[in-house]
Amino acid sequence: MSDTRIESVRGRRVWDSRGRPTVEAEVRLAGGALGRAIAPAGASTGSGEAVDRRDGGAAFGGLDVTGAVAAVSGEIAAAIRWLDAADQQTVDERMIVVDGTANKARLGGNAIVATSMAVLHAAAAAAGQPLWRHLAGDRPVRVPLPEIQIFGGGAHAARRVDVQDFMVMCPGAGSFGEALDWTAEIYRAAGLAMKQAGTLQGVADEGGFWPAFASNEAALEALVAAIADAGFRAPDEVAISLDIAASEFGRGGAYRLALDDRALDTAGMIDLVGGWIEAYPILSVEDPVAEDDAAGFAAFTARYGGRCQVIGDDFLVTNAARVADAAAAGAATAVLLKPNQAGTVTETKAALDAGKAAGFGTIVSARSGETEDVTIAHLAVGWDAGQFKVGSFSRSERMAKWNEMLRIEEALGSAASFAGRAALGFRP
């Protein structure tokens, strides 16, 4: 068996999809196996997330990562050298202890998560297996249902519309490949319609169209029309998924919508989003109220959780304890899973396990600041998450992950099972 002890760890500054510096970690094992991974970065972030280490100062708007890169090659490398890469939990726990903060701010969440994922890749390489198979072992897995952005708004598009992500899911598709085929047609139909209407302003952070809609409802109407123009039935074949990202415009039970300068309380926000669920073919809503509005999450879930998946993102921040608490309070029916939000692979898996134990839907997700790294595609399959959210159907940092999932589905061959509608988290 290849020697899986960590021999060396190296940090490197690379660039993300917004042209900002980020951290790549490279881990080499004593047996020669190599693992490499890159930290992503979010724009819409929860207050409970692991914190990236940035340099401050004048360079790159204060966003440089030379300190985080040095931490990878220095303190982190010294702390985990000669640990067994096959023991992911021990490696991750060592980094957490050495960092010594509650949010990984000293060494940097970006430094720690890049290293954690690189260790995982190195262990899989030492085992001579694709990462998804290394994670799954002999357990059966499913190819996940994708959520794919068509229109970008919120923090991803200068708040041109309040809702951050207008997405489609294809629960009626027979495979991941077919879901992508259907989405490509919808994306194309939406773009053509926007050009003809003069509402296309460009492309948002995650590759979705940057719209000039007069209202959030106009965006929903345009998405329903694009689904129909592409020849699909909603919601049986194709449904809408929304990321409201309400923490971006709400705190303390008060919400301010930018499009019409309207103020709402929690009850008003629930009525607004609930009205959309009743009027449009929506099967999934993420962060319908702000992260500090646990009572609002519970009220929304009680009212709509039986007909719509209710996802916690900023609310749950890939944290197992928060997931368990939300499940006990009936405050969500699904959890978004972002490795850099938790800070390590081990903590991300713990949040997924807590979600599955609660009967939640589990969605492995990318960030708005992404790279060519495809680790999350393997996590989504190897952990049998059931759902996968990457962004839109354009830009290579997004397409790299969709295409990697196609390769995994092909590798599974006749054993490939598409998660489809069954992966959605509804309240019983």
C-alpha positions in Angstrom: 0.0 0.0 0.0 1.2 3.5 -0.8 2.6 5.5 2.1 -0.2 8.0 2.9 1.8 10.1 5.4 1.9 13.8 4.5 5.4 14.7 3.5 5.0 18.3 2.3 2.4 21.0 2.0 2.8 24.0 -0.3 0.6 27.1 -0.7 0.2 29.1 -3.9 -1.6 32.2 -4.8 -3.9 31.7 -7.8 -6.9 33.6 -9.1 -10.7 33.1 -8.9 -13.5 33.9 -11.4 -13.8 37.5 -10.3 -10.1 38.1 -10.9 -9.3 38.1 -7.2 -6.5 36.3 -5.4 -7.2 33.0 -3.7 -5.3 30.1 -2.1 -4.3 26.8 -3.7 -2.8 24.1 -1.5 -0.7 21.2 -2.8 -0.1 18.2 -0.6 2.4 15.5 -1.4 2.5 12.2 0.4 5.5 10.0 1.3 4.4 7.5 -1.2 4.4 10.1 -4.0 0.7 10.8 -4.3 -0.3 14.4 -4.9 -3.4 16.3 -4.1 -4.3 19.9 -5.0 -7.3 22.1 -4.3 -8.3 25.8 -4.5 -10.4 27.8 -2.0 -13.5 29.6 -3.4 -15.0 32.8 -2.0 -18.5 34.0 -1.5 -20.1 37.4 -2.1 -23.3 36.7 -0.1 -21.9 35.3 3.2 -23.4 34.3 6.5 -22.0 35.8 9.7 -21.2 32.3 11.1 -19.0 31.3 8.2 -15.3 30.5 8.4 -13.4 33.8 7.6 -11.0 34.2 4.8 -7.6 35.7 5.6 -6.9 38.7 3.4 -3.9 41.0 3.6 -5.6 44.4 3.6 -3.7 47.3 2.3 -3.6 48.7 -1.2 -2.9 45.7 -3.3 -5.9 44.2 -5.1 -8.3 46.3 -3.0 -7.0 44.7 0.2 -7.9 41.2 -1.0 -4.5 39.7 -1.5 -3.8 36.4 0.2 0.0 36.3 0.7 -0.5 35.8 4.5 -2.9 32.8 3.9 -0.5 31.3 1.4 2.3 31.6 3.9 0.2 30.0 6.5 -0.3 26.9 4.3 3.4 26.6 3.6 4.4 27.4 7.1 2.2 26.8 10.2 -0.2 24.4 8.6 2.5 22.4 6.9 4.4 22.0 10.1 1.3 21.0 12.0 0.1 18.3 9.7 3.4 16.9 8.3 3.6 13.1 8.8 0.0 12.8 9.7 -1.9 10.2 7.7 -3.8 11.7 4.9 -6.2 8.8 5.0 -7.3 10.0 8.4 -9.1 13.2 7.2 -10.7 13.9 10.6 -7.4 14.0 12.5 -5.8 16.2 9.9 -8.7 18.7 10.0 -8.8 18.7 13.8 -5.1 19.5 13.9 -5.6 22.5 11.7 -8.5 23.7 13.8 -6.5 23.4 17.0 -3.5 25.2 15.6 -5.7 28.0 14.3 -7.2 28.5 17.7 -10.1 30.7 16.7 -13.9 30.0 16.4 -14.1 31.1 12.8 -10.6 30.1 11.5 -9.7 33.8 11.1 -6.0 33.5 12.3 -4.7 31.1 9.7 -7.6 31.8 7.4 -10.6 29.7 6.4 -9.3 29.9 2.8 -5.9 28.5 3.8 -7.5 25.7 5.9 -10.2 24.6 3.4 -7.8 24.5 0.5 -5.4 22.3 2.5 -8.2 20.1 3.8 -9.5 19.4 0.3 -6.0 18.9 -1.0 -5.4 16.2 1.7 -8.5 14.5 0.5 -7.4 14.5 -3.1 -4.0 13.1 -2.1 -5.6 10.3 -0.1 -7.7 9.3 -3.1 -4.7 9.5 -5.4 -2.8 7.2 -3.1 -5.7 4.7 -3.2 -5.7 4.8 -7.0 -9.4 5.9 -7.1 -11.4 8.8 -8.4 -12.3 11.0 -5.4 -16.0 10.2 -5.6 -15.3 6.5 -5.4 -12.8 7.0 -2.6 -15.5 8.7 -0.6 -18.3 6.3 -1.4 -16.4 3.0 -0.9 -18.8 0.2 -1.7 -21.9 2.2 -0.9 -24.4 2.9 -3.7 -24.5 6.6 -4.8 -26.7 8.8 -6.9 -25.9 11.4 -9.5 -27.4 14.6 -8.1 -30.2 16.8 -9.3 -28.7 20.1 -10.4 -30.0 23.6 -9.6 -28.8 25.9 -12.3 -29.1 29.7 -12.4 -30.7 31.4 -15.3 -31.0 34.9 -14.0 -28.6 36.4 -11.4 -29.6 39.1 -9.0 -28.9 40.3 -5.4 -25.3 40.6 -4.4 -24.3 38.8 -7.7 -25.7 41.5 -9.9 -25.6 44.8 -8.0 -29.1 44.2 -6.6 -30.7 44.9 -10.0 -33.4 42.5 -8.7 -33.7 41.6 -5.1 -33.7 37.8 -5.5 -30.2 36.5 -5.8 -30.7 33.4 -7.9 -33.5 32.5 -10.3 -32.8 28.9 -11.1 -34.3 25.8 -12.8 -34.3 22.2 -11.7 -35.3 19.3 -13.9 -36.9 16.7 -11.7 -38.5 15.1 -14.7 -35.2 14.3 -16.4 -34.0 10.8 -16.6 -30.3 11.5 -16.1 -27.9 14.3 -15.2 -26.9 14.6 -18.8 -30.5 15.1 -19.8 -31.0 17.7 -17.1 -28.1 19.6 -18.6 -29.6 19.3 -22.1 -32.9 20.7 -20.9 -31.3 23.5 -19.0 -29.2 24.5 -22.1 -32.4 24.9 -24.1 -34.0 27.0 -21.3 -30.9 29.2 -20.9 -30.8 29.8 -24.6 -34.5 30.6 -24.8 -34.2 33.0 -21.9 -31.3 34.8 -23.5 -33.0 35.2 -26.8 -36.2 36.6 -25.1 -34.2 39.1 -23.1 -32.3 40.3 -26.2 -35.6 40.8 -28.0 -37.1 42.6 -25.0 -34.0 44.8 -24.4 -33.7 43.6 -20.8 -30.3 41.9 -21.1 -27.6 43.8 -19.2 -24.8 41.3 -19.3 -23.8 38.3 -17.1 -23.8 38.1 -13.3 -21.1 36.7 -11.0 -22.3 33.1 -11.4 -22.8 33.2 -15.2 -26.6 33.8 -15.2 -28.1 36.6 -17.3 -27.9 40.0 -15.6 -31.4 41.3 -16.1 -33.1 44.8 -16.3 -36.4 43.6 -15.0 -38.8 46.1 -13.4 -39.8 43.7 -10.6 -38.9 40.3 -9.1 -42.2 39.0 -10.5 -41.2 40.0 -14.0 -38.1 37.8 -13.6 -40.4 34.9 -12.5 -42.7 35.5 -15.5 -39.7 35.5 -17.8 -38.4 32.3 -16.4 -41.8 30.6 -16.7 -41.9 31.8 -20.3 -38.4 30.5 -21.0 -39.3 27.0 -19.7 -42.4 27.0 -22.0 -40.5 28.4 -25.0 -37.9 25.6 -24.6 -40.8 23.1 -24.8 -41.0 21.9 -21.3 -43.8 21.4 -18.8 -43.6 23.1 -15.4 -43.3 21.8 -12.7 -43.5 18.2 -13.8 -40.5 18.3 -16.1 -38.8 21.6 -15.0 -39.4 23.6 -11.9 -38.1 26.9 -10.5 -35.7 27.2 -7.5 -35.1 30.6 -5.8 -32.3 31.8 -3.6 -33.8 34.8 -1.9 -30.6 35.5 0.2 -32.8 37.6 2.5 -29.9 38.4 4.8 -28.6 40.8 2.1 -31.5 43.1 2.6 -33.0 42.2 6.0 -32.0 42.3 9.7 -34.0 42.2 12.9 -37.2 41.2 11.2 -37.1 44.3 8.9 -36.6 43.9 5.1 -36.1 46.6 2.5 -36.7 45.7 -1.2 -34.6 47.7 -3.6 -36.7 47.5 -6.7 -39.7 49.3 -5.3 -38.2 50.7 -2.1 -40.7 48.7 -0.1 -40.3 47.9 3.6 -41.6 44.6 5.0 -41.6 42.8 8.3 -41.2 39.1 8.7 -44.9 38.3 8.1 -44.8 40.5 5.0 -41.7 38.8 3.7 -43.3 35.3 4.2 -46.5 36.5 2.5 -44.4 37.9 -0.5 -42.4 34.7 -1.1 -45.4 32.5 -0.3 -47.4 34.3 -2.9 -44.7 33.5 -5.5 -44.9 29.8 -4.5 -48.6 29.8 -5.0 -48.4 31.7 -8.3 -45.4 30.1 -10.0 -44.0 26.5 -10.4 -41.5 26.8 -7.5 -40.3 23.7 -5.7 -37.3 25.1 -3.8 -36.6 28.4 -1.8 -33.3 29.2 -0.1 -33.0 31.7 2.7 -36.5 33.2 2.4 -35.9 35.3 5.5 -32.7 36.5 7.1 -30.2 34.4 9.0 -31.1 36.1 12.3 -34.8 35.3 11.8 -35.1 31.7 13.2 -38.8 32.3 14.1 -39.4 33.5 10.5 -37.7 30.3 9.1 -40.0 28.2 11.4 -43.1 30.1 10.3 -42.2 29.9 6.7 -41.5 26.2 6.9 -44.7 25.4 8.8 -46.7 27.2 6.1 -44.9 26.1 2.9 -42.5 23.2 3.8 -45.0 20.6 2.6 -45.0 21.9 -0.9 -41.6 23.5 -1.3 -38.1 22.7 -0.2 -36.9 25.3 2.3 -33.1 25.6 2.3 -30.9 27.1 5.0 -27.7 28.7 3.7 -26.7 31.8 5.7 -29.0 30.5 8.3 -27.2 27.2 8.8 -23.7 27.9 7.4 -22.8 24.3 6.9 -22.8 23.7 10.6 -24.0 20.4 12.1 -25.2 21.9 15.4 -27.2 24.5 13.6 -28.8 21.9 11.3 -29.8 19.8 14.3 -31.3 22.8 16.0 -33.2 23.9 12.9 -34.6 20.4 12.5 -35.8 20.3 16.1 -37.5 23.7 15.6 -39.0 22.8 12.2 -37.1 25.7 10.7 -36.0 24.3 7.3 -36.3 21.1 5.2 -32.9 21.2 3.5 -29.3 22.4 4.0 -26.8 23.9 1.6 -23.3 22.5 2.0 -20.3 24.7 1.2 -16.9 23.4 2.3 -15.4 26.9 2.6 -18.3 28.0 4.8 -17.5 25.2 7.3 -13.7 25.4 6.7 -12.9 21.7 6.5 -14.0 18.6 4.7 -14.8 16.9 8.0 -17.1 19.7 9.2 -18.8 19.8 5.9 -19.5 16.1 6.1 -20.8 16.4 9.6 -23.3 19.0 8.5 -24.4 16.7 5.6 -24.8 13.8 8.0 -26.9 16.0 10.4 -29.1 16.9 7.5 -29.6 13.3 6.4 -30.3 12.3 10.0 -33.1 15.0 10.1 -34.6 13.9 6.8 -33.4 17.1 5.1 -32.5 17.5 1.5 -28.8 18.0 1.1 -27.3 20.2 -1.5 -23.5 20.6 -2.2 -22.9 24.1 -3.5 -20.3 26.2 -5.1 -19.6 29.9 -4.3 -19.9 33.0 -6.5 -16.1 33.4 -6.5 -15.1 30.1 -8.1 -12.2 28.4 -9.9 -11.5 25.4 -12.1 -11.5 23.2 -9.0 -14.0 20.4 -9.2 -13.8 18.9 -5.7 -17.4 19.6 -4.9 -18.7 17.5 -7.8 -17.0 14.5 -6.3 -18.3 15.4 -2.8 -21.9 15.5 -4.1 -21.6 12.0 -5.6 -19.3 10.4 -3.1 -21.5 11.5 -0.2 -24.7 10.8 -2.1 -25.9 14.4 -1.4 -28.7 14.1 -4.0 -28.5 17.8 -5.1 -25.8 20.0 -6.6 -25.8 23.8 -7.1 -22.9 25.4 -9.0 -24.3 28.6 -10.6 -25.3 29.1 -14.2 -24.8 27.3 -17.5 -22.0 29.5 -18.7 -18.4 30.5 -17.7 -15.8 27.8 -17.4 -15.5 27.8 -13.6 -19.1 26.6 -13.6 -19.0 24.4 -16.7 -15.9 22.6 -15.3 -18.1 21.2 -12.5 -21.1 20.3 -14.7 -18.7 18.6 -17.1 -17.0 16.7 -14.3 -20.4 15.4 -13.2 -21.0 14.2 -16.7 -17.8 12.2 -16.6 -18.7 10.7 -13.2 -22.1 9.7 -14.6 -20.4 8.1 -17.5 -18.0 6.3 -15.2 -20.9 4.9 -13.2 -22.3 3.4 -16.4 -25.2 1.1 -15.9 -24.9 1.7 -12.2 -25.7 5.4 -12.6 -28.8 6.4 -10.7 -30.1 10.0 -11.1 -31.5 11.4 -7.9 -34.2 13.4 -9.5 -37.3 14.6 -7.7 -36.8 12.2 -4.8 -33.8 14.2 -3.6 -35.9 17.3 -2.8 -36.4 17.9 0.9 -40.1 18.4 1.9 -41.6 18.5 5.3 -43.5 15.3 6.1 
